[in-house]
């Protein structure tokens, strides 16, 4: 029997969306990170993050939103903000009883974009 993909182990799109919704609820409620989302289109963020995680987990969805770097150039994230977001993502994954190994895989998929999340317009060069 073939090994199940991370997407399948997470429960597919609806289960991933539930984790994403919980994660964004935590981000919005967080004193440090909440202000970044005050003017954001939260439904769009939830949808695109769901697509991103579904694709990263081996699902059929495709992330077709603006590239991560360009989407975050105007957001003054610091490494401590990223660390806090990772903590909240782990909390969300734990709330849905995602096994540690799978939770680590989800976080690694997001963490792979840390440099893009921290990029500033002045880093664009040319």
N, C-alpha and C positions, 0 to 999 in steps of 0.2 A: 504494500500500500504506500503510495507516495506521501512524503511528508507534507503536512499542511503548511501553507504560507502564513506569514505573520498576519496578513490581512484576514485570512480565515480564522486564525487563532484569536484575533481581536474581536471577531464576530461580524465582520463585514461593515459596510458603509454606515448602517444605522447605529451600530455600537460605537464605531469611531466617532460619528457625529455627536453621540451622547457624551463621550469623553471630551471632545472639543468644546461642547457647550458648557460643561462643568469647568473646564480649564479657563475659558473666557469669563465665566462668572467669577472665578477666583481672581483673574487678572483685574477685572473691573473693580472688585471689592478691595483690592490690595492698595494700601496707602501709598506705597512707592510707585507701583505700576499703573494704577487706575487712571491717574491724570493723562497718561498717553492715549487713552481711549475715549476721552470726553467728547471729541468731535468725530470719532470714527464711525463708519458705516458697519455696525457690528454684524448685521446679517451677512453682508458680503465677506467680512473677515472670517466668520464662522464657516461659511460655505467654501471659501478658497482654502482655508486651513484643513478642512475635512478632505477636500480633493487632494491636497498636498500629502497628507498623511496616508490616505488610501493608496495613492500612487506609490509612495515610498515603501508601503507595507506589501506591495505586490498585487494590489487590486486593479480592477479594470479602469478606474477613474483616471483622468488626466488633469494635472495641475496646469491650467492655461491662463492664469492671471499674470499680472505684471511680474517680471523677474524680482526675486527677493531683494536683491541689492537696490534696485531702483525704487521699489515700493517702500523702502525703509530709510532712504537717504535723508529725509527730512525729520526723522525721529532720532533725538539725541540719546540713544541707548548707551549705557556704559557696561563694562563687563559685570559689574555688580547687578545691574538690571537683568542681564541675561541669566546670571546665576539664580536670581530670585524667580524668574520665569521658569527655569528648569525645576526648581523646588516645587513650584505650584503644579507643573505638569506631572511630576512624580506623585503629588498628592491626588490629582485627578485620576491618574492611572490606578493608584492604590484604592481609591474609592470604588472603582469598578472591578476590583479584584484581578487586575492584570498581573500575571506572574512576573517576577522580578526580571527574568531574562528578556521577556517581551517588552516590558517597560523600558529597560535599558536600550533595546533596539529602537523603540519609538523616539526616545530622547536623543539617541545618536543621529537619527535621521534629521532632527531639528538642529542639533548642535553642529552638524556639518556646515550649516549656514551662518555660524557665529560671525565670521569675518564680514559677510554681507550685511548682517544685522547691525554691525558696529560702524559700517562705512559712513563717511561724511561727504557732502558735495565737494569739499576741497580735496578729497582723495581721488577725484576723477582724473586729474592730470591733464595731459595733452599740451 
